[in-house]
Amino acid sequence: MLYHVAVSGDTKMAGIIKSHVNNAADFNQALHAAARGGHDSMAEWLLTHGCDDPNTTDFAGNTPLQTAEKKGFREIAELLKKHGGK
């Protein structure tokens, strides 16, 4: 569910459903959606509210940082680097 909210970039909705998200893996997966969509506020929200590993890989083997850099989303890339993204 959080993944789909991250696709939209709606941090208010993320806050509403947060209590229904049971594990950090959901936050980590949602971070990929935020990075792909260029949603810097969502990426920041995820990193400060439950994402425990900004270096998980997606279906193509990319980390959120790699995806952000490939798409030219500098703000997200810098944010991910500050949170240990590789």
C-alpha positions in Angstrom: 0.0 0.0 0.0 2.8 2.5 0.9 4.4 1.8 -2.5 1.4 3.1 -4.3 1.2 6.2 -2.1 4.9 6.8 -2.8 4.1 6.6 -6.6 1.7 9.6 -6.1 4.2 11.5 -3.9 1.4 12.3 -1.4 3.2 12.6 2.0 -0.1 13.5 3.8 -1.6 10.2 2.7 1.6 8.4 3.7 1.2 9.8 7.2 -2.4 8.5 7.3 -1.5 5.0 6.4 1.8 4.8 8.3 0.2 2.9 11.2 -0.9 0.2 8.8 2.6 -0.4 7.5 4.2 -3.3 9.3 7.8 -3.5 8.3 10.8 -1.5 7.1 10.8 -3.5 3.8 7.6 -1.6 2.8 9.4 1.7 3.4 12.5 0.5 1.5 10.4 -0.6 -1.5 8.4 2.7 -1.5 11.7 4.6 -1.6 12.3 3.1 -5.1 8.9 4.5 -6.3 9.7 7.9 -4.9 13.1 7.9 -6.6 11.7 6.8 -9.9 9.0 9.5 -9.8 11.2 12.3 -8.7 9.2 12.9 -5.5 11.8 14.4 -3.2 9.5 15.2 -0.4 8.2 11.6 -0.4 11.8 10.3 -0.4 12.6 12.5 2.6 9.5 11.4 4.4 10.2 7.7 3.8 13.8 8.1 5.0 12.8 9.8 8.2 9.7 7.7 9.0 10.8 4.1 8.6 13.1 3.3 5.7 16.0 1.4 7.2 18.1 0.6 4.1 18.4 3.2 1.3 20.5 0.7 -0.7 18.0 -2.1 -1.5 17.9 -2.9 -5.1 14.9 -2.9 -7.4 13.9 -5.5 -10.1 16.7 -4.1 -12.4 19.3 -4.3 -9.6 19.4 -0.5 -9.1 19.5 1.3 -5.8 17.2 4.3 -5.3 20.3 6.6 -5.6 21.3 5.0 -9.0 17.7 5.5 -10.2 17.6 9.1 -9.1 21.0 9.8 -10.8 20.0 8.1 -14.0 16.8 10.2 -14.2 18.6 13.4 -13.3 16.8 13.9 -9.9 19.7 15.7 -8.2 17.8 16.7 -5.1 16.8 13.1 -4.3 20.3 11.9 -5.1 21.8 14.3 -2.6 19.2 13.4 0.0 19.9 9.7 -0.5 23.6 10.3 -0.2 23.1 12.1 3.1 21.2 9.0 4.3 23.9 6.5 3.3 22.8 5.9 -0.3 25.2 4.3 -2.6 
